[in-house]
Amino acid sequence: MAATTVWQPRDDGLAEIFTLLEQQISPSSAVDKSQIWKQLEHFSQFPDFNNYLVFILVRAEGKPIGIRQAAGLLLKNNLKRVWISMAQENQKYIKSELLPCLGAVDRHIRTTVGTIISEVVNIEGVSGWLELLPALVSCLDSNDLNHMDGAMDALSKICEDIPQVLDSEVPGLAERPINIFLPRLYQQFFQSPHASLRKLALGCVNQYVIIMPAALYNSMDKYLQGLFVLANDPVAEVRKLVCAAFVHLTEVLPSSIEPHLRNVMEYMLQVNKDPDEEVALEACEFWSAYCDAQLPTENLKEFLPRLIPVLLSNMAYADDDESLLDAEEDESQPDRDQDLKPRFHTSRLHGSEDFDDDDDDSFNVWNLRKCSAAAIDVLSNVFGDEILPALMPLIQAKLSASGDEAWKEREAAVLTLGAIAEGCFNGLYPLLSEANDKFPLIRSISCWTLSRFGKYLIQEIGNPKGYEQFEKVLMGLLRRLLDSNKRVQEAACSAFATVEEDVAEELVPHLGVILQHLMCAFGKYQRRNLRIVYDAIGTLADSVREELNKPAYLEILMPPLVAKWQQLSNSDKDLFPLLECFTSISQALGVGFAPFAQPVFQRCMDIIQLQLLAKVDPASAGAQYDREFIVCSLDLLSGLAEGLGSGIESLISPSNLRDLLLKCCMDEASDVRQSAFALMGDLARVYPAYLQPRMVEFLEIASQQLSANLIRENLSVANNACWAIGELAVKVRQEVSPIVTNVASSLGLILQHGEAVNKSLVENSAITLGRLAWIRPDLVAPHMEHFMKPWCLALSMVRDDIEKEDAFRGLCAVVKVNPSGGVSSLVFICKAIASWHEIRSEDVNNEVSQVLNGYKQLLGNSWAECLSALEPPVKERLARYV
């Protein structure tokens, strides 16, 4: 039988690809990288192009390592896309070339090979490459450092990217791969004289703690033994992995460390002071994990006198902390464009605010200082005032440390006070003098600390001492708003916005002085901090609402905002926070906003028109398209509609808003549609006649959102569209008839799969379904059996208000049309009725009573049986009606 010919590269092809790779990694700017990519893309169409790449990586000895590595990384990226469609002989060739190279002399080549191996395993698992496991085992057992390191590197990448692949059955293997590797890692590599192998081995096993396979669970003693052996490793990266292992075990399987708890705690306390900050940071995570795992608190209590000083000393700024770089920046220095963080506008949403609002943490680097503060915060919540005896003498000593060189100690003490504010409020009041310290970072952390006490001070506001403290905190923050240091301005403004949310109406007696300080800050801040002032003004308006509508306050507030509004062009991104701020003010002032409404309305219209033009023809618009302008403008128009009510009629009647809004409802961007349907609903409430000429189109497009693919970004769109349909329905009544059947069917499906959406959409679906049922019970009743149970469950969760009354009118109407359709869900109908604290509307009260009495007659003797399935409080509430 003839031997199979092994693939061989052509010399000219090899030279050409080699030259391209050489140019690709060249630092020279004379080389056009995009042209090189195009040529490499062109080559990648040849079936054996990836064979050339593996050949260069593995066999081009004597050539520069950088070029060989570049070939390997390009190969890895290509395999992601083409491996499955690649000819089998080429797959075989690539695999056969990679394995002998696991032990390559150069570490860069070994690690690149490991990366490609992990990628192939990711695509086809271990069973698709039967030669791989024996090759890895043979390298691990070889005693040759290069071979062991190459195999460990590949193994660690597989464990990191696809740990489950080694914990599954492989045809032809008597046991799972993890059972082959774990003993070797414990016995050989945890104790290896080579730090790189100890690190890789421990890293591999740590990947499995989260998924805890049987192999690890059953060998836990060996793992723990290994961890104790490595605990004092001379290499910081190994100690860091030991700490990570103990933290993960505490989170995932706290029972595993309980027998060794005291030793683990002693160790963590010791490495919390490790000279390597990354090791100390990993150890510091342990204390929060310990509290979350609900391990015995008495053990931890014993450690507090030794632990607290360590945490406190780690809370001082490190010399290389990035925060120190611009700490001294004065307000007179203008902000550069790169100083402005990206901002994210949240589109308007109707209903329960339960959508995930992930704080944007991309600007906050987690470090030992923050982790230590978080640990103190958790400990103060667990132990309350019991930690104060160990803590307060240290805080007082740091606060009284005088001299410029001790400023970091004083700052850490103020940070600690803020961290324990929640847990130990009864044990102390904040110290306000630090807000006037000469060092900006002490003044800025004082603002945060003061804001942490805001909501607790409110609880004390009834007594004179408490009110005096509240006023001191308020005035302390307001003074810092006018600080000349940018960092302090930012901290004071953010802290004040937090206090506004916490104390809301308690701010009313102080509105004049608050507005004077805010508008004074508005006049002096540079661009970056100006955004935070807008936010603070908007939050103030949201907190005090109509109390803001006093001529004296408006004279302070509006002229500077209007001047800024006139100064900015329609395509200036600094308009975004101002549009948001006006949205809050217009809602708060209500009809009081009327004097400012015309120019604001016209500006929003101009912005939307400009952006819709920029979308298709940026050149004639003279601006680049940015949909955030449209979203912010739509939201401000919603704010105007909500604030002015039917008073908006004179603004919108002569305008082409209706046509623009319809376009926005059909936009491909979900956030534009979300805000457009919010505005549609707001207009339906206050001026439904305006939508009349295109009513059918509005209803049709809104109903399409409910049957769309309800992935995350579409949920908020569906939520607002659903709410808008309901608002229109109660205003235009029979005109919604054409869409009732389709919408009711979509809402029924949403309610049946409530767990896959969110609370707000479920509530709005239940209410809108009720409103449609009220208007056209004949169209909804035939299908009620499909959704009666989830509909009633959803209505049980809705708070008592007019919307709930409307929904119950619909529920009663369909039951009257089709009583037998509700029998199988009668228990749930009863629970929904019992969810009312009080039905204020007399007619809804009567309807509910008729429904229950109707079922009582219909069921005869079975009625008592139905009642027996209900909890006593539910029966008690039903007694009001039947």
Secondary structure as UniProt FT lines:
FT   HELIX           11..24
FT   TURN            29..30
FT   HELIX           33..43
FT   TURN            44..45
FT   TURN            47..48
FT   HELIX           49..59
FT   TURN            61..62
FT   HELIX           65..82
FT   HELIX           83..85
FT   HELIX           88..98
FT   HELIX           99..103
FT   HELIX           107..124
FT   TURN            125..128
FT   TURN            130..131
FT   HELIX           132..140
FT   HELIX           145..161
FT   HELIX           163..167
FT   TURN            171..172
FT   HELIX           177..184
FT   HELIX           185..189
FT   TURN            190..191
FT   HELIX           195..206
FT   TURN            207..211
FT   HELIX           214..218
FT   HELIX           220..230
FT   TURN            231..232
FT   HELIX           236..252
FT   HELIX           254..257
FT   HELIX           258..260
FT   HELIX           261..271
FT   TURN            272..273
FT   HELIX           277..292
FT   TURN            293..294
FT   HELIX           297..314
FT   TURN            319..320
FT   HELIX           322..324
FT   TURN            325..328
FT   TURN            331..332
FT   HELIX           337..339
FT   TURN            362..363
FT   HELIX           368..383
FT   HELIX           384..387
FT   HELIX           388..399
FT   HELIX           404..406
FT   HELIX           407..419
FT   TURN            420..424
FT   HELIX           425..427
FT   HELIX           432..436
FT   HELIX           440..459
FT   TURN            460..462
FT   HELIX           464..481
FT   HELIX           486..503
FT   HELIX           504..510
FT   HELIX           511..524
FT   HELIX           527..544
FT   HELIX           545..548
FT   HELIX           551..567
FT   TURN            570..571
FT   TURN            573..574
FT   HELIX           575..589
FT   HELIX           590..593
FT   HELIX           594..616
FT   HELIX           618..621
FT   HELIX           627..644
FT   HELIX           645..648
FT   HELIX           649..652
FT   TURN            653..654
FT   HELIX           657..665
FT   HELIX           670..686
FT   HELIX           688..694
FT   HELIX           695..706
FT   HELIX           712..732
FT   HELIX           733..736
FT   HELIX           737..752
FT   HELIX           754..756
FT   HELIX           759..775
FT   HELIX           777..780
FT   HELIX           781..783
FT   HELIX           784..796
FT   HELIX           802..817
FT   HELIX           820..823
FT   TURN            824..825
FT   HELIX           826..834
FT   HELIX           842..859
FT   TURN            860..861
FT   HELIX           862..868
FT   HELIX           872..878
FT   TURN            879..881
//
